[in-house]
Amino acid sequence: GFKVIGWHIPDWLVAGGSYAVTGKTPMTVLQELAKAAGGFVESDPHLPVVRIKPRWPKAAWQIAEAEPDATVPSSVILQINGRRTVSERCNGVFVWAEHAKGRAGDVYRQGSSREPRAAALTDTLYTDTDVLTAAGMAALSDTGIHKTETVLMPVSEKYGIPLAQLGQIWQIQEPEGHWQGVITGITLTVESENGAPKITQSAVIDRYMDK
């Protein structure tokens, strides 16, 4: 078995009879709950525990001004490269449950015209305003111009660079300026250097480039 030690998506009440768990494993139920709120299940590499996290800890357009979980100075970056993806930036999305016990809502970016709209979201678990908002904001955050940055750097107490964690906001300082994004992937490499272990990490970071 496993234990949930961190629930970082909204709490909400699921109306009786609106969602069936029959035949589903506990992990499947957690994954469906996380997905409904725009989140994911993160398993611990060493312990039988999981954490439920949002894919976007804040709306994508707020990431650049958010408090970062870690800051990486340009002097320790070993390699960096990126790939841009461009889609239409959406400002609103309808979210609803297709049953009588569900809720419906119009989630939109404040200060916008709510247009254009992202594809509507439906899920039996949409039974509360909080989950509607979380799902809608995640969907809107996925639209627009993004750059997938891959940053190779050490894991170093000396430079204050911890092991990256999925869903964290990291600030990357380059000679021409700094930027922030959300960690979406981590690969660790352990090598021996002069008889001592040398640990580097390749962090994949989703960087929002739109307005």
C-alpha positions as CSV (number, residue, x, y, z in Angstrom):
1,G,0.0,0.0,0.0
2,F,0.9,3.7,0.0
3,K,0.1,6.8,1.9
4,V,-0.9,10.3,0.6
5,I,1.3,12.8,2.4
6,G,0.7,15.9,0.4
7,W,-2.6,17.1,-1.1
8,H,-1.9,20.3,-3.0
9,I,-5.0,20.6,-5.2
10,P,-8.3,21.9,-4.0
11,D,-10.5,19.9,-1.6
12,W,-14.0,19.4,-2.8
13,L,-17.1,17.3,-2.0
14,V,-18.1,14.7,-4.5
15,A,-21.9,14.1,-4.4
16,G,-23.0,10.6,-3.5
17,G,-23.8,8.5,-6.5
18,S,-22.1,10.8,-9.0
19,Y,-18.7,9.0,-9.1
20,A,-18.2,5.2,-9.0
21,V,-15.1,3.6,-7.5
22,T,-16.2,0.0,-8.1
23,G,-13.5,-1.9,-9.8
24,K,-10.9,0.8,-9.5
25,T,-7.7,0.7,-7.6
26,P,-6.9,3.4,-5.0
27,M,-4.2,4.7,-7.4
28,T,-6.7,5.0,-10.2
29,V,-9.1,6.9,-8.1
30,L,-6.3,9.3,-7.0
31,Q,-5.2,9.8,-10.6
32,E,-8.8,10.6,-11.7
33,L,-9.2,13.1,-8.8
34,A,-5.9,14.8,-9.6
35,K,-6.6,15.0,-13.4
36,A,-10.1,16.5,-12.7
37,A,-8.5,19.4,-10.9
38,G,-5.7,19.9,-13.4
39,G,-3.1,18.0,-11.3
40,F,-1.1,14.8,-11.2
41,V,0.0,12.1,-8.8
42,E,3.7,12.1,-7.8
43,S,5.2,9.0,-6.3
44,D,8.2,9.1,-4.0
45,P,11.3,7.3,-5.5
46,H,12.2,5.8,-2.2
47,L,9.1,5.6,0.1
48,P,5.6,4.2,-0.4
49,V,4.0,7.6,-0.4
50,V,2.4,9.9,-3.0
51,R,1.7,13.6,-3.4
52,I,-1.1,15.2,-5.3
53,K,0.1,18.3,-7.0
54,P,-1.2,20.9,-9.5
55,R,0.4,20.9,-12.9
56,W,0.3,24.7,-12.6
57,P,1.0,26.0,-9.0
58,K,-0.3,29.3,-10.3
59,A,-1.9,30.4,-13.5
60,A,0.8,30.4,-16.3
61,W,0.6,34.2,-16.7
62,Q,1.4,34.7,-13.0
63,I,4.5,32.4,-12.9
64,A,7.0,35.1,-13.9
65,E,6.1,37.2,-10.9
66,A,5.7,34.3,-8.4
67,E,8.1,33.5,-5.6
68,P,10.5,30.9,-6.9
69,D,11.2,27.6,-5.1
70,A,14.8,27.8,-6.2
71,T,17.1,30.2,-8.1
72,V,19.9,29.0,-10.4
73,P,22.7,31.5,-11.1
74,S,24.1,31.5,-14.7
75,S,27.6,30.6,-13.5
76,V,26.6,27.0,-12.6
77,I,24.4,26.2,-15.7
78,L,26.2,23.6,-17.7
79,Q,23.9,23.6,-20.7
80,I,20.6,25.0,-21.7
81,N,18.4,24.7,-24.8
82,G,14.7,25.2,-25.6
83,R,11.9,24.6,-28.0
84,R,9.0,26.9,-28.6
85,T,5.4,25.7,-29.1
86,V,2.8,28.1,-30.3
87,S,-1.0,27.8,-30.0
88,E,-3.8,30.3,-29.7
89,R,-4.0,31.9,-26.3
90,C,-7.4,31.2,-24.8
91,N,-9.0,33.4,-22.2
92,G,-12.0,31.5,-21.2
93,V,-13.4,27.9,-20.9
94,F,-16.7,26.4,-19.9
95,V,-16.4,23.6,-17.3
96,W,-19.3,21.3,-16.3
97,A,-20.4,17.9,-15.1
98,E,-22.9,16.0,-17.2
99,H,-25.2,14.9,-14.4
100,A,-27.7,16.6,-12.2
101,K,-25.5,16.6,-9.0
102,G,-22.7,18.4,-10.8
103,R,-21.8,22.0,-11.2
104,A,-21.0,24.2,-14.2
105,G,-18.9,27.3,-14.5
106,D,-17.3,29.8,-16.9
107,V,-13.6,30.1,-15.9
108,Y,-11.8,33.0,-17.5
109,R,-8.7,35.1,-17.2
110,Q,-9.6,38.3,-15.3
111,G,-9.5,41.5,-17.3
112,S,-10.0,39.6,-20.6
113,S,-12.9,39.4,-23.0
114,R,-13.1,35.6,-22.2
115,E,-12.5,35.0,-25.9
116,P,-11.2,33.0,-27.6
117,R,-12.3,29.9,-25.7
118,A,-10.5,26.7,-25.0
119,A,-12.4,23.4,-25.6
120,A,-15.0,22.8,-23.0
121,L,-14.2,20.5,-20.1
122,T,-16.5,17.8,-18.8
123,D,-16.0,15.3,-15.9
124,T,-18.2,13.5,-13.5
125,L,-16.1,14.9,-10.7
126,Y,-17.0,18.5,-11.4
127,T,-19.2,18.9,-8.3
128,D,-17.8,22.0,-6.7
129,T,-16.7,25.5,-7.7
130,D,-13.2,25.0,-6.5
131,V,-12.5,22.1,-8.8
132,L,-14.1,23.9,-11.7
133,T,-11.7,26.9,-11.2
134,A,-8.6,24.7,-10.9
135,A,-9.5,22.7,-14.0
136,G,-10.2,25.8,-16.0
137,M,-7.1,27.6,-15.0
138,A,-4.9,24.6,-15.9
139,A,-6.6,24.4,-19.3
140,L,-6.1,28.1,-20.0
141,S,-2.5,27.9,-18.8
142,D,-1.7,25.2,-21.3
143,T,-2.6,27.5,-24.2
144,G,-0.6,30.3,-25.8
145,I,3.2,30.5,-26.4
146,H,5.3,28.2,-24.3
147,K,9.0,27.3,-24.4
148,T,10.2,23.9,-23.1
149,E,13.6,24.6,-21.6
150,T,16.0,21.8,-20.7
151,V,18.6,23.0,-18.2
152,L,21.6,20.9,-17.2
153,M,23.0,21.9,-13.8
154,P,24.5,20.4,-10.7
155,V,22.8,19.3,-7.5
156,S,24.9,21.4,-5.1
157,E,24.6,22.5,-1.5
158,K,27.5,24.8,-2.1
159,Y,25.5,26.8,-4.7
160,G,22.1,26.3,-3.0
161,I,20.8,24.2,-5.8
162,P,18.5,21.4,-4.5
163,L,17.2,18.4,-6.4
164,A,14.3,19.8,-8.5
165,Q,10.8,18.6,-7.8
166,L,7.9,18.3,-10.2
167,G,5.5,21.3,-10.1
168,Q,8.0,23.7,-8.5
169,I,8.7,27.2,-9.8
170,W,12.4,27.7,-10.6
171,Q,14.1,30.9,-11.6
172,I,16.9,30.6,-14.2
173,Q,19.4,33.4,-14.4
174,E,21.1,33.9,-17.7
175,P,23.6,36.6,-18.7
176,E,20.9,38.5,-20.6
177,G,18.3,38.3,-17.8
178,H,16.3,35.8,-15.7
179,W,13.1,33.9,-16.3
180,Q,10.8,31.5,-14.4
181,G,9.0,28.3,-15.2
182,V,7.5,25.1,-13.8
183,I,9.4,21.9,-13.5
184,T,7.8,19.2,-15.6
185,G,10.6,16.6,-15.7
186,I,13.9,15.7,-14.0
187,T,16.7,13.3,-15.0
188,L,19.6,12.6,-12.6
189,T,23.1,11.5,-13.6
190,V,25.7,10.3,-11.1
191,E,29.3,10.1,-12.1
192,S,32.6,9.8,-10.3
193,E,35.0,12.7,-10.3
194,N,38.4,12.3,-8.5
195,G,36.9,9.5,-6.4
196,A,33.9,11.5,-5.3
197,P,30.3,11.3,-6.6
198,K,29.2,14.1,-9.0
199,I,25.5,14.6,-9.4
200,T,24.0,16.6,-12.2
201,Q,20.3,17.1,-13.1
202,S,18.6,17.8,-16.3
203,A,15.4,19.8,-15.5
204,V,12.7,20.2,-18.1
205,I,10.9,23.5,-17.4
206,D,7.7,24.9,-19.0
207,R,8.2,28.6,-19.6
208,Y,5.2,30.7,-20.4
209,M,6.1,33.2,-23.1
210,D,2.7,34.8,-23.9
211,K,1.3,38.0,-22.4
